[in-house]
């Protein structure tokens, strides 16, 4: 009967370890889903930009012997499934696939609104901190996006785009500040 107690204790230890692993894996899954969402949004914007450039290429091709534009979109486009966000349920993803009447413009507007949310959050953060120099990691932490390197890199990329459009300023290596208003 003495051997039952150590076995029961081993089961308890194993169960507790598995609970800890489960919690850690759930957090990691959420972080990866956010990162996938950011990558998907970026992929969509790059594809739209490339499509816009390709529309201009036939004009340039007629004056030179440039090769014809190449379509980089996949042959079978899994767009509705790719656009699922971490908050979406499997039922929502099925709904998206069941709506073939959804136009590309609607899909792009939906993607832009999700992608633009980070930009708006960052601008709101800089409005709060005003004339303070902050690092990308600090911005990510303030927005709750510091769980993994992908989320932090999404914040860094957005900060760089905002610097490029003069909506915020780079004041040093890795330091950002709200843009001065005229």
N, C-alpha and C positions, 0 to 999 in steps of 0.2 A: 504494500500500500504506500510505502515511502517513495516509490518510483513514480507514482501518479502525480504527486505534487511538483516534482521538477518538470515533468512533461507538461502539466498545466501551465506552469510558469513560462516554459519555452513557447507555448502557444500564445500566451499573453504578450510576450516580448515580440514575437513575430507579427502578431496582429497590430501592435503599436507601431512597429517599424513600417508595416504596409500602409497604415493610416498616414504616417508622416510622408511616405513616398507619394501617396495619392494626392495629398495637399500640395506638395511641391510640383508634381506633374500637372495638376490643374492650373496652377499659376503659370507654369511654363507654357502650357497649351494656350492660355489666354494671350500671353505675350507673343507667341508665334502667330496666332490668328491676327493680332493687331499688326504685326510686321508684314504678314501676307497681304492684309488689306492696304497698307501703305504702298507696298511694292506693286500691287495690282493697280492702284490709282496712278502711280507713277508710270507704269507700263501703258496704261490707257492714254495718259497725256502725251507720252512719247509717240505712241502710234498715231494720235491725232495730229501731232506736229509733223510727223513724217508724211502722213497723208496730205496735209496742206502743202508741204514742199513738193511732193510728187505731182500735185495738181499744177504746180508751176514748171515742173521739169519738161513737159512736152513742148512748151514755148522755147525753152533753151535748147532742146534736142533738135528742133527744126532748123536751128541755125548752126548746129554742129553735129558731129557724128557720135554723140553721147549715147550710151546704151539706154534702152527703155527702162522705165521705173520698175522696180521689183516690189511686189506686195509682200509685206512681212507678216501679215495677219495669218494665223493658222488656217488650214483648209477647212477644218470643222471647228467653227468658233464656239467655244464653251462660255461665251460671255455672261449669260445670266448666272451660271454656277460660280464663275470667278468673282462676280460682284457681291457675293454673299459676305456679310460682315460678321464679326464675332457675336453680335447681338441677334443675328438672324437665326431662326430655328430651321430644322430640315423642312418643315411645312412651308415656311416662307420661300426657301430656295425652290421648292417644287412649284409654288405659285408663280415665281418668276419664269420658270421654264414653260409653264402652261399658258403664258401670255405672249403668243407670237405677234400680236398686234402692237407690241411695244416698239417704238421707233428708236433709231440710233440717237436722235436728238434727246429723247427722254432719258435714255441710258447714260448719255454723256452728261446731261444736266444733273442726274442723280450722282454720278461719279464725282463731278466737280463739287457738288455740295458736300459730299463726304470728305473729299480731299481738301477743300477750302476750310473745313472746320478747324484743322490744326493751325492754319494761318491766322484765322480769327482769334483762336485761343492765345496764340503767341502775341498778337497785336494788343489784345486786352491785357495780357501780363505786362507788356512794356508800358502800357498806359498807367498801370498801377505803380511800377517801380521807377518811372520817370527818368531822372538823371543818374541812375545807378548802373555801373558796369556789371554785366552778368555773363556767366559762361553758359554754353549750350547745355551742359549737364544740369546746371541750376534751373534753367528754363524747363527742361524735361522733368526734373523733380517736382517743380511747382505745378506742372500740368498732370502729374501722375504717370508720366511716360518714361520713367527711368528704370523699368524692370529688366530691360535687356538692351544690348548694344544696337539692335535694329531700330528700336523705338527712339533711342537717343540719336542715332544717325538720321532718322526721319526729321527730328527736330533740327539737327544741324543743317540738313539740306534745305529745309524751309527757311531757316535763318539766313542762309546764303542767298536764297532767292529774294528774300525781303531786302537784303543789303543791295542786291542788284537792281531792285526797283526803288531804292532810296527810301523805303518805308522804315527801316532801322539802319543804324550805323555800326560798322566794325571799328572799334576804338583801340584794338590791340590784338595780338595773337589769341584767338579764341574768346575774345571779349566783345560783347555787343551792348548797345545802348539805344534807347528810343531816339528817333530822328528829331532834330530840332524843327519846331514848327515856325514858319515865317510870320 
